[in-house]
Amino acid sequence: MSMFQSLNTTASALTGQRLRMDIISSNMANAESTRAEFVDGKWQPYKRKVAVLQADEGKFSSFLHTAMGKSDGTGQGLNVTEIRDDNSPAKLVYDPEHPDAREDGYVEMPNVDPLKEMVDLMSATRSYEANVTVFNASKSMLMKALEIGK
């Protein structure tokens, strides 16, 4: 295990959680956007975005160490594999005065639930804070190890 592997692993988690927070912010900002995408001559409401995080196990070095029997079982961090649309149906709101209202008076609103987004944001924030704590602890241990040589 490399001396800096814990820092690299934690840094990848920080990056992933920060991206989650950015996507959640985008979802909240577009919670009322009825004209997000133009498809087949018709405006579509914004679709909620979701980040898919996955453990980073695809590096050649991890496969090589496993094949040689030298794997120590530690993780390699995480990657954001994709940002996908949530395909749950749009909410229908009755507002015949809205410029995007259909003939029956209903408006297709984005499938963004502010309560769910706030819970996801709290989860991402707590994960980010936990990873900052781990990063600082690792950095402190490395500094103490350097002080041994004095």
C-alpha positions as CSV (number, residue, x, y, z in Angstrom):
1,M,0.0,0.0,0.0
2,S,1.3,3.4,-1.0
3,M,1.9,6.0,1.6
4,F,-0.5,8.3,-0.2
5,Q,-3.2,5.8,-1.1
6,S,-5.4,6.8,1.8
7,L,-5.2,10.4,0.6
8,N,-6.0,9.5,-3.0
9,T,-8.9,7.3,-1.9
10,T,-10.4,10.1,0.3
11,A,-9.8,12.7,-2.4
12,S,-11.8,10.6,-4.9
13,A,-14.6,10.3,-2.4
14,L,-14.5,14.1,-1.8
15,T,-14.8,14.7,-5.6
16,G,-17.7,12.3,-5.9
17,Q,-19.6,13.9,-3.0
18,R,-19.0,17.4,-4.4
19,L,-20.4,16.3,-7.7
20,R,-23.4,14.9,-6.0
21,M,-23.9,18.3,-4.2
22,D,-23.6,20.1,-7.6
23,I,-26.2,17.9,-9.2
24,I,-28.6,18.3,-6.3
25,S,-28.1,22.1,-6.6
26,S,-28.9,21.9,-10.3
27,N,-32.1,19.9,-9.5
28,M,-33.2,22.4,-6.9
29,A,-32.5,25.3,-9.3
30,N,-34.6,23.7,-12.0
31,A,-37.5,22.5,-9.8
32,E,-39.9,24.8,-11.7
33,S,-38.4,24.7,-15.2
34,T,-41.0,23.6,-17.6
35,R,-38.9,24.3,-20.7
36,A,-35.7,22.4,-20.3
37,E,-35.4,20.4,-23.4
38,F,-36.9,20.7,-26.9
39,V,-38.0,17.3,-28.2
40,D,-40.1,16.6,-31.3
41,G,-41.2,20.2,-31.6
42,K,-42.4,20.4,-28.0
43,W,-40.8,21.7,-24.8
44,Q,-40.2,19.0,-22.1
45,P,-39.9,19.8,-18.4
46,Y,-36.6,19.4,-16.6
47,K,-35.8,15.8,-15.5
48,R,-34.1,15.2,-12.2
49,K,-30.5,14.1,-12.5
50,V,-28.8,11.4,-10.3
51,A,-25.1,10.7,-10.0
52,V,-24.2,7.0,-10.0
53,L,-21.1,6.3,-7.8
54,Q,-19.2,3.1,-8.0
55,A,-16.1,1.7,-6.3
56,D,-13.0,2.2,-8.4
57,E,-11.8,-1.4,-9.0
58,G,-11.0,-1.2,-12.7
59,K,-7.3,-0.2,-12.5
60,F,-4.8,-2.6,-14.0
61,S,-2.6,-2.4,-10.9
62,S,-5.5,-3.8,-8.7
63,F,-6.0,-6.7,-11.1
64,L,-2.3,-7.4,-11.2
65,H,-1.9,-7.4,-7.4
66,T,-4.9,-9.6,-7.0
67,A,-3.6,-12.1,-9.5
68,M,-0.2,-12.1,-7.8
69,G,-1.8,-12.6,-4.4
70,K,-0.4,-9.3,-3.1
71,S,-3.8,-7.6,-2.7
72,D,-4.2,-6.1,0.7
73,G,-8.0,-5.7,0.3
74,T,-8.0,-1.9,0.6
75,G,-10.2,0.1,-1.7
76,Q,-9.1,2.3,-4.5
77,G,-11.6,5.1,-4.1
78,L,-14.7,5.7,-6.2
79,N,-15.7,7.0,-9.6
80,V,-18.8,8.7,-10.9
81,T,-19.8,6.2,-13.6
82,E,-22.7,8.3,-15.0
83,I,-25.1,11.1,-14.5
84,R,-28.5,9.8,-15.5
85,D,-32.0,11.2,-15.7
86,D,-34.6,10.1,-13.3
87,N,-37.4,8.8,-15.6
88,S,-40.2,9.1,-13.0
89,P,-43.2,10.8,-14.5
90,A,-43.6,14.5,-14.5
91,K,-46.0,16.1,-11.9
92,L,-49.2,17.5,-13.3
93,V,-50.3,20.8,-11.9
94,Y,-53.6,22.4,-12.8
95,D,-52.8,26.0,-14.0
96,P,-54.7,27.0,-17.2
97,E,-53.1,30.4,-17.2
98,H,-49.6,29.0,-17.4
99,P,-48.0,29.5,-20.9
100,D,-47.0,25.8,-21.1
101,A,-50.5,24.5,-20.1
102,R,-52.0,21.7,-22.2
103,E,-55.5,21.9,-23.6
104,D,-56.9,20.4,-20.4
105,G,-55.2,23.1,-18.3
106,Y,-52.6,20.9,-16.7
107,V,-48.9,21.8,-16.8
108,E,-46.1,19.2,-16.8
109,M,-43.8,20.2,-14.0
110,P,-40.3,18.6,-13.3
111,N,-40.1,15.4,-11.3
112,V,-38.0,17.2,-8.6
113,D,-39.1,16.8,-5.0
114,P,-37.5,19.5,-2.9
115,L,-37.8,17.5,0.3
116,K,-36.0,14.5,-1.3
117,E,-33.3,16.8,-2.7
118,M,-32.7,18.3,0.7
119,V,-32.4,14.9,2.3
120,D,-29.9,13.9,-0.5
121,L,-28.0,17.1,0.1
122,M,-27.7,16.5,3.8
123,S,-26.5,13.0,3.1
124,A,-23.9,14.2,0.6
125,T,-22.8,17.0,3.0
126,R,-22.3,14.6,5.9
127,S,-20.3,12.2,3.6
128,Y,-18.2,15.1,2.5
129,E,-17.5,16.2,6.0
130,A,-16.6,12.7,7.1
131,N,-14.2,12.4,4.2
132,V,-12.6,15.7,5.1
133,T,-12.1,14.4,8.7
134,V,-10.5,11.2,7.3
135,F,-8.3,13.3,5.0
136,N,-7.1,15.5,7.9
137,A,-6.5,12.5,10.1
138,S,-4.4,10.8,7.4
139,K,-2.5,14.0,6.8
140,S,-1.8,14.4,10.5
141,M,-0.5,10.8,10.7
142,L,1.8,11.4,7.8
143,M,3.1,14.5,9.4
144,K,3.8,12.7,12.7
145,A,5.6,10.0,10.8
146,L,7.9,12.6,9.2
147,E,8.6,14.0,12.7
148,I,9.9,10.6,13.8
149,G,13.0,11.2,11.7
150,K,14.0,14.4,13.5
